[in-house]
Amino acid sequence: MTISKGPQAFPRKEYLRRLHALKSEMARRQIDVLVVNNMSNITYLTGYTARSGYVPQGLVVSTNEEEPTFILRRQDAPAAIHQTFMERNKVIGYPEHLIGNPEKDGFDTVIDVLHELGLASRGLGLELGYLSAQTAEKFKARLPKAKIVDCTKIVAWIRIIKSDLEISVMREAAAIADAGIMRAKEVIRPGIREADAMAEIAATLARGANGKPGTSLASMYLCSSPRTGTPHIPWSEDVFRDGSQINLELGGVRHGYVAAIMRTFSIGTPSDRLRRLHNAEVAGLEVALNTVRPGATCSDVANAFYRTIEKQGFEKDSRCGYAIGIDWGEPSASLKDGDLTELKPNMTFHLMLGNWIDEDFGYVISETFRVTDSGVEVLTKAPRKLFEL
């Protein structure tokens, strides 16, 4: 039997729209073919979300072909046939002997396909920032007539403006993220193991919200006392205690798209210092959101937050957020001082206001938002409160 096509996250015309935008940018840069190997970019262009990017693979986008060609490990080819909008003959599985082979690997097959398609001497775009130096040299050595152009972020800057269909999926992901936060409010209690609480939260993120299940689990960070000065460590083997503070960051996932949220919890009465910081951060968050509108810059949003909390005696030494979409962060715009990226409708950002002040003290709050035609739509909707448990 042959594997059948699965339900597609988006209609075919949506993927062709994305590819058309990419091909227009390729033409502007005088590139005839682009090899995409970044997993998030492959998801964006095809709908493929299986986790096979730990071995070589490449999506070959040609300006002369409507559909791209996806070259990946043979055992993963059925997933690509099942998940993507492309015809079966556009999925090529390379043999297993190229795995763990010190002489040749899957990128050799990608290069072979470029030769077979008559693209070996054209303008060639590579995502050099996602390739090893050894692999980049392989492309140069085996394609000596190609004019190689670094296109590491070409897809990321196209991804930054979502379609209305993408926004609908981001709203679904945001509802799942909210459900995760509200489940955390229910299960974080003195004497409960952090791991057991996270199991319940993860189950909620998988079950989803409003009839829409989560389709994967994004990174989750639970930093409890005395580790609240850390942003990126997972839960521990410890139990929650009276007086503990818990900083939680999680995301809901739908078809690869992530909406992120952060909230702070206190078992018992929070300290005066924590309460004052929470109040300052919420005030800064609201001012920042009120600054969002088409024509404003990322820098404008960040500085609105910085100025507000400074008036209340606090400062934040890290950026205030970043573009978000597939697989959490997008490597394009940042909400920070000096980033003059102009906000445009249907850009989406994680307004990430985590503030790690001392080695043993920090606080988190965040929202995922969309730029609208006239202002802002906050996608995550959990209460902006310091949860006292």
C-alpha angles and dihedrals in degrees: 000000000000124000115256129224113271126218109292121233090219134015120265092253090061092058091045089052091055092046091049090055090049093048091050089055090046090053090050089055092044093245119148097186135019126199110209117196102157108110096221092051091049089052090050094051099040114014092246112147104162112123103243100122093103087085126048117287135150139194109214112209114189124187088222097054126069094211126042124234118240118208115190143139111307095237089056095048094089089057089054092049090049098045107034132075092230129109117260094250089060091065115078121185117204120214125268095242087076090065112095090001112143093200104045135012142172093291088066087062090050089053091046089055091051088055092047092051092051092246099117096103100039134097103291125198119203131182090233093173089065097043128083117246089247092054093047089053089050091057091048094047097046095040102043094157096051121103101227119208125186107241100167096140103024093107094040092061090050091049092054092081110059129207119237088257091057091048090055090055091046089055090053090050090049092054089053091050090051090051089053092054093048091049089052088056089057101045105037104097138141112280095020115122114244089229092055092050091050091050089058092046092048091050089054091050090051094047090049130195139281092015093304112113124211109257096204141356120256124204114295125199124194112179112180133178124330090018099059091112089070125080106191113039123109129235119294136224089256129104128240116258138196107279094024120141118211126198111197130190122179142145139216115229130209120172091334095313117120133202111192133205138177129198136170125228131195124197099215128350112343120233119263089246092055093046093050091049091048092052092048093048094048090050090050092046092054093048090049092051090048088056093058114105137121110287095028116110133234087247091056091056094047095047092049087060095043093051093049098053092041088061087059095049101264136105136192119213098193133069120281097231148304145236111290135196130105114032093358113279123046116211096233127073127022129198095234141116110284099019101124096185105143116234115239133183115283095021108135127207141181104229092208111188100172109149119195105190107165134013089263102029134066142131135212138204129150146158135202110228141181126218109235131196090270109016139322141328114201106213098190113067110179112133114279093231140122097248110229110199 
